[in-house]
Every structure is written in structure tokens, then in C-alpha cells.
Amino acid sequence: MNMQHNISVDTYSTARQLRPVVIAVVAAKLAVFALLMTTINFQAPLPAAVEVA
């Protein structure tokens, strides 16, 4: 039983240590996505073609 407790404590402490890394990675992905979205040129909708007689 003591071994099981040690494993669960180790897993919990590892998860706590990795949390800032995970948050940083997610934030970086969001920042890159936002940067890419701002560099896309959204083309204005083209007006309907006017026929010239």
C-alpha cells in the first residue's frame, strides 16, 4: 500500500511540475495562431460584375 501511495504522490508532483510548461506551450500556440491570423489578407468581396453594353 505504501508503494501505491508513493507512485500517486510522484505522479501528482510530476503533473504539478509540468503544468507551467503546458501553459507556456498552449500560450505560445495561441500567440502564433493570432500572429498568423493577423498576417492573412482577407480579400474584400468582389462587387457583382457589371456588364458593359
Secondary structure, 3 states (H helix, E strand, C coil): CHHHHHHHHHHHHHHHHHHHHHHHHHHHHHHHHHHHHHHCCCCCCCCCCCCCC
